[in-house]
Each structure stands twice: as structure tokens, then as C-alpha cells.
Amino acid sequence: MHLYELRIAGSLDSRARDALNPISETPLPPAVALVCLARDQAEVHGLIARVSACGLELLEIRRLPEVSA
């Protein structure tokens, strides 16, 4: 599993929050940064599709560096 940060314009409503299931959500007005898990590229594309289905504007997506314990 890999962590991805998605920056979304505006804010999330409960429907979008349920669809995206973020690990964390950080307001960065006028946007919000979400951290989500994805196993592979197919799941990343699924995240992008859910952002679009919720009517949200995706500003940026990036894979976060691995953190060793």
C-alpha cells in the first residue's frame, strides 16, 4: 500500500468524505489536502474517478515518500 496526497479545490461534504475515505484531511484554504491509501495504479485511477464523480476539482495528486518504522 502507498500513501497519496490529493489536493482538492474547496472542501468536502460528507458524501465526498465517505466516497474517498481519507486517512487524514487538512484544510488549506481555498483547498483541502487528503491522504489516501492505494495498493496500485488502478486504485489511484479509482480515487481520481471518485473525485470526479463527487463533482470535485482535483488540483494535484502525488505519491508520498515511504516512511520506514
C-alpha positions, 0 to 999 in steps of 0.5 A: 500500500502507498500513501497519496496526497490529493489536493482538492479545490474547496472542501468536502461534504460528507458524501465526498468524505465517505466516497474517498475515505481519507486517512487524514484531511487538512484544510488549506484554504481555498483547498483541502489536502487528503491522504489516501491509501492505494495498493496500485495504479488502478486504485489511484485511477479509482480515487481520481474517478471518485473525485470526479464523480463527487463533482470535485476539482482535483488540483494535484495528486502525488505519491508520498515518500515511504516512511520506514518504522 
